[in-house]
Amino acid sequence: MRGMSNQRGFTTMELLMASTLFILVLGSVLTMMDSFWGTNKINEQQNQSQTQARQGIDRVATDLRSIDGQSQLIEKATATDIVFKTADPFTTPSGANADGEKRVRYCLANGTLYRQEQTWTTSPAPSIPSTVNCPDTGWSTGLPTTCHVPAQSSDTCTPIVTNIVNPLNPSPSTSCPPAIFCYDSANAASVHQVTVDLQVNTAPSGRAKLAELQTSVTLRNTDQPPVASFFALPTGNLHVDLDASNAYDPEGSPLTYRWCLVTQCTAAQAIGTTSTLDYVASGTGSKTFYLDVWDAGGLMTEASSTVTVS
């Protein structure tokens, strides 16, 4: 009679080997999944940082591109604080503010970029509210409405960007980065281009790298100062031909001329007010001539030239 089939099963050694292989395979799978989820979390954090930076850049750039044409566009210009007038495209002008102007402020405090507004119905525009704190009181209702330092639960002040990590050195001449705002001039009244740089890290304690975005906005409707240029040609017999034909205004507006023998002379001291002048000196020798030119917006530039009169 045929014997029963062998049913002795696995040996202890075989079970140990199978368990070890299972543990190794499971560990590899878990390690791969942990790495995948870790990488996914880092990517998610970086995407959040990029989104915040992009939204902040877009908001600031939109306000700057809507800036209102005037002789001084930027009213405050530091590495962390900028104030300017802009046109409000969503509000119907009222009162004496026929152009619908408003004043916008962006400022940085404790890694958060805030936006404040000032609106009015009078003419001329009111003075700039306090900018000592960021945000500060004295600004109009709107976006944001009420801001306190430190923040209170009743505030409706909405931060534009949080988790900003720019290593700041608050100087108007600081390059971007590390500054939030940079300008093409250290003088706020002469700024015609603003660069905005945001470094954002929504998880600074994690492994995600910061996201940095930068944009530059050339201000539209800017009234640039005129270019003062002339030549002085001694022609003999104490005569000097003065010609300012090369002077011009970048916006093409007509110029007002004033020839002087001293820098920035008064109207009473002027020796001529036309673009060309045949000047007769009182004697020979070295003489310096000054040309002051104004554009339609009231901006003035001066040039000078020294010649020998014979």
C-alpha positions as CSV (number, residue, x, y, z in Angstrom):
1,M,0.0,0.0,0.0
2,R,1.4,3.5,-1.1
3,G,2.5,5.6,1.9
4,M,0.9,8.9,2.7
5,S,2.4,12.0,1.1
6,N,5.0,13.9,3.1
7,Q,3.4,16.7,5.2
8,R,6.4,17.7,7.3
9,G,6.0,21.6,6.3
10,F,8.8,24.2,6.6
11,T,11.8,23.9,8.8
12,T,12.7,26.6,11.3
13,M,15.6,27.8,9.2
14,E,13.3,28.2,6.1
15,L,10.8,30.2,8.1
16,L,13.6,32.5,9.4
17,M,15.0,33.0,5.9
18,A,11.5,33.8,4.6
19,S,10.8,36.2,7.4
20,T,14.1,38.0,6.9
21,L,13.4,38.4,3.2
22,F,9.9,39.7,3.9
23,I,11.2,42.2,6.4
24,L,13.9,43.4,3.9
25,V,11.4,43.8,1.1
26,L,8.9,45.5,3.4
27,G,11.6,47.8,4.7
28,S,12.7,48.8,1.2
29,V,9.1,49.5,0.2
30,L,8.4,51.6,3.3
31,T,11.7,53.5,2.8
32,M,10.7,54.3,-0.7
33,M,7.3,55.4,0.3
34,D,8.7,57.5,3.1
35,S,11.1,59.1,0.6
36,F,8.3,59.7,-1.8
37,W,6.0,61.3,0.7
38,G,8.9,63.4,2.1
39,T,9.8,64.6,-1.4
40,N,6.1,65.3,-2.1
41,K,5.8,67.3,1.1
42,I,8.9,69.3,0.2
43,N,7.5,70.0,-3.3
44,E,4.2,71.0,-1.8
45,Q,5.9,73.4,0.6
46,Q,8.0,74.9,-2.2
47,N,4.8,75.3,-4.3
48,Q,3.1,77.1,-1.5
49,S,6.1,79.4,-1.1
50,Q,6.2,80.1,-4.8
51,T,2.4,80.8,-4.9
52,Q,2.7,83.3,-2.0
53,A,5.6,85.0,-3.6
54,R,3.9,85.2,-7.0
55,Q,0.7,86.6,-5.5
56,G,2.6,89.2,-3.6
57,I,4.7,90.2,-6.6
58,D,1.6,90.4,-8.8
59,R,-0.3,92.6,-6.3
60,V,2.5,95.1,-5.9
61,A,3.3,95.2,-9.6
62,T,-0.4,95.8,-10.5
63,D,-0.5,98.8,-8.1
64,L,2.7,100.2,-9.5
65,R,1.6,99.8,-13.1
66,S,-1.5,101.8,-12.3
67,I,0.5,104.6,-10.7
68,D,-0.9,108.1,-11.3
69,G,1.1,110.5,-13.5
70,Q,2.5,113.4,-11.5
71,S,5.8,115.1,-10.9
72,Q,6.6,112.9,-7.9
73,L,5.4,109.3,-8.3
74,I,7.1,107.6,-5.3
75,E,6.6,109.4,-2.0
76,K,8.6,107.1,0.3
77,A,11.2,104.6,-0.9
78,T,13.1,102.4,1.5
79,A,14.2,98.7,1.3
80,T,11.1,97.6,3.3
81,D,8.6,100.5,2.9
82,I,7.1,102.1,-0.2
83,V,4.4,104.7,-0.6
84,F,2.9,106.0,-3.8
85,K,-0.2,107.5,-5.4
86,T,-2.1,105.4,-7.9
87,A,-5.4,105.4,-9.7
88,D,-8.3,103.4,-8.4
89,P,-9.9,101.6,-11.4
90,F,-12.7,100.1,-9.4
91,T,-14.1,103.2,-7.6
92,T,-16.0,106.0,-9.2
93,P,-14.3,109.4,-8.5
94,S,-16.2,111.6,-6.0
95,G,-15.9,115.1,-4.7
96,A,-12.9,117.1,-5.8
97,N,-10.8,114.0,-6.4
98,A,-11.8,113.9,-10.0
99,D,-9.0,111.4,-11.0
100,G,-9.9,108.9,-8.4
101,E,-6.5,109.0,-6.8
102,K,-5.6,106.9,-3.8
103,R,-2.4,106.4,-1.8
104,V,-1.0,102.9,-1.4
105,R,1.6,101.7,1.1
106,Y,3.5,98.4,1.2
107,C,5.6,97.7,4.2
108,L,7.3,94.7,5.8
109,A,7.2,93.8,9.5
110,N,8.2,90.5,11.1
111,G,8.3,88.6,7.8
112,T,4.9,89.9,6.7
113,L,4.2,92.3,3.8
114,Y,1.2,94.5,4.6
115,R,-0.8,96.8,2.2
116,Q,-2.5,100.0,3.3
117,E,-4.6,102.5,1.5
118,Q,-5.6,106.1,1.9
119,T,-8.5,107.5,-0.1
120,W,-9.9,111.1,-0.2
121,T,-12.5,113.3,-1.9
122,T,-10.7,116.6,-1.6
123,S,-8.3,118.5,-3.7
124,P,-5.3,118.7,-3.3
125,A,-4.5,115.3,-1.8
126,P,-4.0,115.0,2.0
127,S,-0.6,114.5,3.5
128,I,0.8,111.0,4.0
129,P,-0.4,109.3,7.2
130,S,2.1,108.0,9.7
131,T,4.5,105.4,8.4
132,V,6.4,104.9,11.7
133,N,4.9,101.5,12.4
134,C,4.0,98.8,9.9
135,P,1.1,98.7,9.7
136,D,0.2,102.1,11.1
137,T,-2.9,103.9,12.0
138,G,-4.3,106.9,10.1
139,W,-4.9,105.1,6.9
140,S,-8.3,104.9,5.3
141,T,-10.8,102.1,5.5
142,G,-10.7,99.6,2.6
143,L,-8.0,97.0,2.1
144,P,-6.8,96.8,4.7
145,T,-9.3,98.5,7.1
146,T,-8.0,98.4,10.6
147,C,-4.6,97.3,11.7
148,H,-3.1,97.1,15.1
149,V,0.4,96.4,16.4
150,P,0.4,93.8,17.6
151,A,-2.6,92.3,15.7
152,Q,-6.0,92.0,17.4
153,S,-8.7,89.5,16.8
154,S,-11.1,92.2,15.5
155,D,-8.6,93.3,12.8
156,T,-9.5,93.1,9.1
157,C,-6.0,94.0,8.1
158,T,-5.0,91.4,5.5
159,P,-1.3,90.6,5.1
160,I,-0.4,90.3,1.4
161,V,2.5,87.8,1.9
162,T,3.8,86.0,5.0
163,N,6.9,83.9,5.7
164,I,9.2,86.4,4.0
165,V,12.8,85.6,4.8
166,N,14.8,88.2,2.9
167,P,18.0,89.0,4.9
168,L,17.3,92.7,5.1
169,N,19.6,95.6,5.4
170,P,17.2,98.6,5.5
171,S,18.9,100.9,3.1
172,P,17.4,102.5,0.0
173,S,20.6,101.7,-2.0
174,T,20.6,98.0,-1.0
175,S,20.4,95.7,-4.0
176,C,17.5,93.3,-4.5
177,P,18.0,90.9,-2.8
178,P,18.3,91.2,0.1
179,A,16.0,94.3,0.0
180,I,12.3,93.9,-0.7
181,F,12.2,97.1,-2.8
182,C,15.0,98.6,-4.9
183,Y,15.0,101.8,-7.0
184,D,16.8,103.3,-9.9
185,S,17.5,106.4,-7.8
186,A,18.3,107.0,-4.1
187,N,16.0,110.1,-4.3
188,A,12.3,109.1,-4.1
189,A,11.3,112.0,-6.3
190,S,13.5,110.7,-9.1
191,V,12.5,107.1,-9.1
192,H,11.2,105.8,-12.4
193,Q,11.8,102.0,-11.9
194,V,11.0,99.8,-8.9
195,T,12.3,96.3,-8.4
196,V,10.4,94.0,-6.1
197,D,12.2,90.9,-4.7
198,L,10.4,88.4,-2.4
199,Q,12.1,85.4,-0.7
200,V,9.4,83.2,0.9
201,N,9.7,80.0,2.9
202,T,6.4,78.6,4.3
203,A,8.3,75.9,6.2
204,P,11.6,77.5,7.4
205,S,12.2,74.6,9.8
206,G,11.8,72.0,7.2
207,R,13.9,70.8,4.3
208,A,12.1,72.8,1.6
209,K,14.1,75.5,-0.1
210,L,12.9,79.1,-0.2
211,A,11.2,80.4,-3.3
212,E,12.4,83.7,-4.7
213,L,10.7,85.8,-7.3
214,Q,11.7,89.2,-8.6
215,T,10.2,91.7,-11.0
216,S,10.9,95.2,-12.1
217,V,8.3,97.8,-13.0
218,T,9.0,100.9,-15.1
219,L,6.5,103.5,-13.9
220,R,4.2,104.7,-16.6
221,N,3.1,108.4,-17.0
222,T,6.3,109.5,-15.3
223,D,7.4,113.1,-15.7
224,Q,11.1,112.8,-16.2
225,P,13.3,115.9,-15.9
226,P,14.4,117.7,-19.1
227,V,17.8,117.4,-20.5
228,A,19.8,120.6,-20.4
229,S,22.4,120.8,-23.1
230,F,23.9,123.8,-25.0
231,F,27.1,125.1,-26.5
232,A,28.8,128.4,-26.0
233,L,30.9,129.8,-28.9
234,P,32.9,132.9,-28.6
235,T,32.8,134.8,-31.9
236,G,35.0,137.8,-31.1
237,N,34.3,141.4,-30.2
238,L,33.0,140.2,-26.8
239,H,30.2,138.2,-28.4
240,V,29.3,134.7,-27.4
241,D,26.7,132.6,-29.2
242,L,24.6,130.5,-26.8
243,D,22.6,127.7,-28.4
244,A,20.3,125.3,-26.5
245,S,18.9,123.5,-29.5
246,N,20.1,120.2,-28.1
247,A,18.1,120.6,-24.9
248,Y,14.9,118.5,-24.8
249,D,12.2,116.9,-22.7
250,P,11.9,113.1,-22.7
251,E,8.1,113.4,-22.9
252,G,8.3,116.0,-25.7
253,S,6.7,118.9,-23.8
254,P,7.9,122.4,-24.6
255,L,10.7,123.9,-22.5
256,T,11.2,127.1,-20.7
257,Y,14.8,128.6,-20.9
258,R,16.7,130.8,-18.6
259,W,20.3,131.9,-19.3
260,C,22.3,132.8,-16.3
261,L,25.8,134.0,-15.2
262,V,25.3,132.3,-11.8
263,T,23.9,128.9,-10.9
264,Q,20.1,128.8,-10.7
265,C,19.7,132.5,-11.0
266,T,16.4,134.3,-10.5
267,A,14.2,135.7,-13.2
268,A,15.6,139.2,-12.5
269,Q,19.2,137.9,-12.9
270,A,18.6,136.1,-16.2
271,I,20.4,137.4,-19.3
272,G,18.0,135.7,-21.7
273,T,15.0,133.4,-21.9
274,T,15.1,132.0,-25.5
275,S,16.7,128.9,-26.8
276,T,19.4,130.9,-28.6
277,L,21.2,134.1,-27.4
278,D,23.9,136.4,-28.7
279,Y,25.5,137.5,-25.5
280,V,27.8,140.5,-25.4
281,A,30.2,140.4,-22.5
282,S,31.4,143.4,-20.6
283,G,35.1,142.3,-21.0
284,T,37.4,139.6,-22.1
285,G,38.5,136.6,-20.1
286,S,37.0,133.4,-18.7
287,K,33.3,133.3,-18.2
288,T,30.9,130.6,-17.1
289,F,27.3,130.4,-18.5
290,Y,24.4,128.5,-17.0
291,L,21.3,127.2,-18.7
292,D,18.2,126.3,-16.7
293,V,15.4,124.5,-18.5
294,W,11.9,123.6,-17.2
295,D,9.4,121.2,-18.6
296,A,5.6,121.6,-18.6
297,G,5.5,119.7,-15.3
298,G,7.8,122.2,-13.5
299,L,10.9,120.0,-13.4
300,M,14.2,121.8,-13.9
301,T,17.7,120.8,-15.0
302,E,20.8,122.9,-15.2
303,A,23.9,122.8,-17.4
304,S,27.0,125.0,-17.5
305,S,29.9,125.8,-19.8
306,T,33.0,127.9,-19.4
307,V,34.6,129.7,-22.3
308,T,37.2,132.4,-22.9
309,V,35.7,135.7,-24.2
310,S,37.8,137.6,-26.6
